Amino acid sequence: MTLTAPFTSDLMGVDPAWIDYNGHMNMAYYAVLFDRGADEAYPLLGIGPDYIATRGHTTYTAEFHVCYVRELHLGDRVRCTFRLLDHDAKRFHTFQELWHEDGWLAATAEGLALHIDTSGPRVAPFPPDIAAKLAAMQAAQASLPYPDRAGRRIAIPRA
């Protein structure tokens, strides 16, 4: 398994159907780009598209927070980074960034995913080989600085 720190997806483009009446990409489609970026990283962890068919397990998103930094428009192309911040026996905590091909940050996302045994469905421990891949990715990315936007909460600050 080749791990990069952080994992970076292939270039992805903004679809014309994603442009809203404000002339920029609708907020929902940022999540689509983050999901596609994760779809490229998951095979490195052994939890790619064939995982459900071959092993009867998958992942579900429990929580997902997007922070919009700069608008994307039709014709823009981005890459998605994927960081594994933490994991335990049944969950993993990720942080992603959408980077415009010109080098500026468009958005960030932080997520918590659950490992699911589809026979329940129910939350279940990772098999040892998957747990080892999670540990390897986390170790490969451990030297990266903790993202400033990770762990944010939504609130209106009061004096």
N, C-alpha and C positions, 0 to 999 in steps of 0.2 A: 504494500500500500504506500503510495507516494502522498505525503502530507505537505501542504504549504501553509504558511502562517501569514495571514489568514488564507483560507481557501477562497479562490476568486473564480466566478462563473465566466462563461463565454459572454460576448456582447449580446444584449437583448434590446429590441427596439420598441418604441411606443406605437401601439396600434391606432389607426385613425378612429376606430370605434370607442376608444378610451378617452377621447377629448370631450370635455363638458362645455356647457354654455359660457363658462368663463374663459375658454380658449386654452385651458391647460389640462393636463391629465387628471381625471377624476380620482379622488382619494382611494376608492376601492381598488384601483388597478395597481397602486403601489404594493398592496398585499399580494397581488398576482405575481408581480416581478420578484418580490421576496420569496414567494412560494416556489417559483421556477428556479431561483438561485439555490434554495434548499434542496430541490429535486436533483440538482447537479452534485451537491455535496453528500447527500444521503448514501449513495452507493459506496463511498469511501468508508462509511460506517457499517456497511452490510445491511442497511435498511432501505435499499432502493425499491423500485417498483415490483421486483420479483419476490420480495420478502414475504408479502402476504400470501402469495400463491404457493411458495415453496415451504414456508414454515408456519403459516397460520397466525402470524403476528404482524402488527403495523404500529404506527404512531398516530396519536391524536394531539391536536393543539389544545392546551388547557387555557393559555393566556397569550395575548399578542398585543404589543404596544408599538404603534408607529409614530415617529416624529418626522414631520415634514419640514425640511430645511430649505429647499429651493425648488421652485416649480419645474416640472418637466413638460415639454411641449411636443407636438407632432414632429417627427424626424429625429428626436433625441435618442441617443443610444447609451445604455448603461451596462455596467458590470455589477454583480452583487457579491459582496464578501460575506463569508460565513465563519463565525467564531463559536467555538464551544467553550462557554464560560465555566460550566459546572455540570456535574451529573451525579446521580446516585443509582441505586439498584433498579429504579423504575422510571426515572425522569431525567430530562436533560434541559439545560438552560442555554439559550443561544443569543447571539447578537449579530445583526446583519447591517450592512451599509450598502446603499445604492450610489455608485460613483459614475458620474457622467464621463463619457469618453474623453472630454476635455480636461478632466481632473478635478472637478468640483463635486462636493457632496450634495446629493439630492434628498436623501431620507435615511433614517435609521429605523431598525425594528428590533425589539427584544421579545423573546418568546420562551415559553415553558411548554415542553411537549411530554406526553405520557406514552409509555410503552404499553401496548394493548395486545392481549391474547384475544383473538377474534372469536373464539369458541364461546365467550361469555356474552358480549364482550366485557372484559374487565382489565384493570391495570395489573400488570404482571412484571416480574423481574426480567431483565435482559438475560438472554443466554450468555454463557461465559465468553464465547467468541465475539459477540457484539459488545459486551462490557469491556473487553480488552481493546477493541477498536475505539470505543469512546475514550478510554483512558489514554490511548496513544495519541488521539487527536488533541485532547486536552493538554497533554504533556508537550506536544509539538507547538502548541500555541501559548504555553504558559509564560514565555518570555515577553509576549506582547503587553504593552501597557493596558490596564483595565480601561474600557471605553468610558469617556466622560458622560455619555448619555445613558449608560446602563444604570438601572436601578432608579430611574426617575419616577416620580409620581405625579399624578394630575391634581393640581390644587390651585386655588387663587390665594396667593400670599396675603396675609392680613398683618397690618402693623401692630 
